[in-house]
């Protein structure tokens, strides 16, 4: 449960960082941060699914 909450927090921070890179015009940071954000959100969704439904 605690790890899922931490992952949700990290995902929010990753999205905020990616949007900041986009606003400031940092294209390499936006691309690398975007890839990190997509991966982090995928892992977070898998963790949330595991908490709710359970992976067997």
Short mmCIF file of the C-alpha atoms (twelve columns), coordinates in Angstrom:
data_MODEL
# 
_entry.id   MODEL 
# 
loop_
_atom_site.group_PDB 
_atom_site.id 
_atom_site.type_symbol 
_atom_site.label_atom_id 
_atom_site.label_alt_id 
_atom_site.label_comp_id 
_atom_site.label_asym_id 
_atom_site.label_seq_id 
_atom_site.Cartn_x 
_atom_site.Cartn_y 
_atom_site.Cartn_z 
_atom_site.pdbx_PDB_model_num 
ATOM 1  C CA . UNK A 1  0.000  0.000   0.000   1 
ATOM 2  C CA . UNK A 2  2.726  2.477   0.943   1 
ATOM 3  C CA . UNK A 3  4.698  1.817   -2.232  1 
ATOM 4  C CA . UNK A 4  1.613  2.542   -4.336  1 
ATOM 5  C CA . UNK A 5  1.155  5.902   -2.625  1 
ATOM 6  C CA . UNK A 6  4.824  6.725   -3.219  1 
ATOM 7  C CA . UNK A 7  4.499  5.724   -6.894  1 
ATOM 8  C CA . UNK A 8  1.456  7.984   -7.313  1 
ATOM 9  C CA . UNK A 9  3.413  10.879  -5.767  1 
ATOM 10 C CA . UNK A 10 6.403  10.223  -8.044  1 
ATOM 11 C CA . UNK A 11 4.111  10.053  -11.098 1 
ATOM 12 C CA . UNK A 12 2.605  13.437  -10.256 1 
ATOM 13 C CA . UNK A 13 6.079  14.953  -9.877  1 
ATOM 14 C CA . UNK A 14 7.205  13.389  -13.171 1 
ATOM 15 C CA . UNK A 15 4.241  14.897  -15.031 1 
ATOM 16 C CA . UNK A 16 4.905  18.291  -13.458 1 
ATOM 17 C CA . UNK A 17 8.574  18.130  -14.486 1 
ATOM 18 C CA . UNK A 18 7.728  17.116  -18.031 1 
ATOM 19 C CA . UNK A 19 5.250  19.968  -18.379 1 
ATOM 20 C CA . UNK A 20 7.822  22.419  -16.988 1 
ATOM 21 C CA . UNK A 21 10.369 21.224  -19.570 1 
ATOM 22 C CA . UNK A 22 7.793  21.771  -22.298 1 
ATOM 23 C CA . UNK A 23 6.938  25.288  -21.087 1 
ATOM 24 C CA . UNK A 24 10.591 26.346  -20.856 1 
ATOM 25 C CA . UNK A 25 11.433 24.958  -24.295 1 
ATOM 26 C CA . UNK A 26 13.852 22.278  -23.078 1 
ATOM 27 C CA . UNK A 27 13.259 19.778  -25.894 1 
ATOM 28 C CA . UNK A 28 15.802 17.074  -24.825 1 
ATOM 29 C CA . UNK A 29 14.543 17.278  -21.245 1 
ATOM 30 C CA . UNK A 30 10.980 17.075  -22.469 1 
ATOM 31 C CA . UNK A 31 11.678 13.941  -24.534 1 
ATOM 32 C CA . UNK A 32 13.691 12.124  -21.858 1 
ATOM 33 C CA . UNK A 33 11.294 13.246  -19.119 1 
ATOM 34 C CA . UNK A 34 8.329  12.211  -21.244 1 
ATOM 35 C CA . UNK A 35 9.702  8.703   -21.654 1 
ATOM 36 C CA . UNK A 36 10.355 8.479   -17.910 1 
ATOM 37 C CA . UNK A 37 6.855  9.792   -17.191 1 
ATOM 38 C CA . UNK A 38 5.187  7.248   -19.486 1 
ATOM 39 C CA . UNK A 39 7.128  4.394   -17.880 1 
ATOM 40 C CA . UNK A 40 6.398  5.642   -14.360 1 
ATOM 41 C CA . UNK A 41 2.678  6.030   -15.047 1 
ATOM 42 C CA . UNK A 42 2.555  2.512   -16.527 1 
ATOM 43 C CA . UNK A 43 4.185  1.017   -13.444 1 
ATOM 44 C CA . UNK A 44 1.900  3.058   -11.189 1 
ATOM 45 C CA . UNK A 45 -1.209 1.855   -13.008 1 
ATOM 46 C CA . UNK A 46 -0.007 -1.729  -12.691 1 
ATOM 47 C CA . UNK A 47 0.555  -1.225  -8.949  1 
ATOM 48 C CA . UNK A 48 -2.902 0.311   -8.493  1 
ATOM 49 C CA . UNK A 49 -4.460 -2.577  -10.415 1 
ATOM 50 C CA . UNK A 50 -2.579 -5.019  -8.201  1 
ATOM 51 C CA . UNK A 51 -3.866 -3.277  -5.060  1 
ATOM 52 C CA . UNK A 52 -7.489 -3.256  -6.247  1 
ATOM 53 C CA . UNK A 53 -7.877 -6.521  -8.185  1 
ATOM 54 C CA . UNK A 54 -4.755 -8.480  -7.417  1 
ATOM 55 C CA . UNK A 55 -2.405 -10.171 -9.852  1 
ATOM 56 C CA . UNK A 56 -2.285 -13.934 -9.508  1 
# 
